[in-house]
């Protein structure tokens, strides 16, 4: 089975993992997979469209870093957002339809974003 990949191309939001010194990166739109991120070397994580940075978090503890694409469905319709950041401090939610950036913490209540704890990904290890 092939890994699930998001669409890539001009105008599509993807992620970029930045390693020590910012000279080396792993990018989703260049074929990088989330499980390939070298957490021991991770210094920041960005949402990008091409060379434009939409949002970035500095990873203080790369083993507490999380990235998820979430979809919420309500009477107003479907909303897709990217949730990423440090589980121990702040998370960023990027609304894919409006471009709005919402800050929060695990457990926060927000009308647009579900800040509930994410289910651990096999490549993340123990976070809770």
VENJO-V369304 format. One record per residue. SS is DSSP state (~ for helix, > for strand, _ for the rest). PHI is phi as a letter, one per 20 degrees, with the letter a starting at -180 (999 if undefined). OMEGA is omega in degrees with one decimal (* if undefined). Layout:
ss-><SS SS>
phi-><PHI PHI>
omega-><OMEGA OMEGA>
This chain:
ss-><_ _ _ _ _ _ _ _ _ _ _ _ _ > > > > > > ~ ~ ~ _ _ > > > ~ ~ ~ _ _ _ ~ ~ ~ _ _ ~ ~ ~ > > > > > > > > _ _ > > > > > > > _ _ _ ~ ~ ~ > > > > > > > > > > _ _ > > > > > > > > > > _ _ _ _ > > > > > _ _ _ _ _ > > > > _ _ _ _ > _ _ _ _ > _ _ _ _ _ _ _ _ _ _ _ _ _ _>
phi-><999 f f f d f g c p g m e f b d c e d d g n l e c c c d f f d n f d g f e f e f f d f d b b c e c c m e e e e a b c e e e c f e d f b c b d d c d c b f f p e c d b d d b q e g e c e d d d d f f e d m f d c e a c g n f d b f d c e e f g f f g e g e e m e d d>
omega-><179.0 175.6 177.8 -179.6 173.9 174.6 174.4 178.7 -178.6 176.9 -179.3 179.0 174.5 -178.2 177.4 174.6 -177.4 -179.5 -178.2 176.9 179.8 179.7 -178.3 179.7 170.3 -175.5 177.1 -177.4 174.2 175.8 178.8 177.3 -179.1 -179.3 179.6 -179.7 177.6 -173.7 -179.2 -177.8 -174.9 178.3 175.0 -177.9 -174.7 164.2 -174.7 165.0 -174.1 179.3 179.8 177.2 179.6 -179.7 -178.5 171.7 173.0 -177.4 177.8 175.0 -174.2 177.9 176.0 -179.0 178.6 176.4 177.4 170.0 -177.0 176.5 175.1 -179.0 179.2 177.3 -179.7 -179.7 -177.6 177.8 178.2 176.5 177.6 178.4 179.5 178.4 -176.4 -178.4 -176.9 -178.8 -174.7 172.7 174.9 171.4 178.4 -179.7 -175.1 -177.8 -175.7 -175.0 -179.9 176.5 -178.2 178.3 177.4 177.6 177.1 179.1 178.7 175.4 179.1 -177.3 -176.8 -170.7 174.8 179.4 177.2 -178.6 178.2 173.4 -177.6 175.6 -178.5 -178.4 -176.8 -176.9 -176.6 -179.1 -172.7 *>
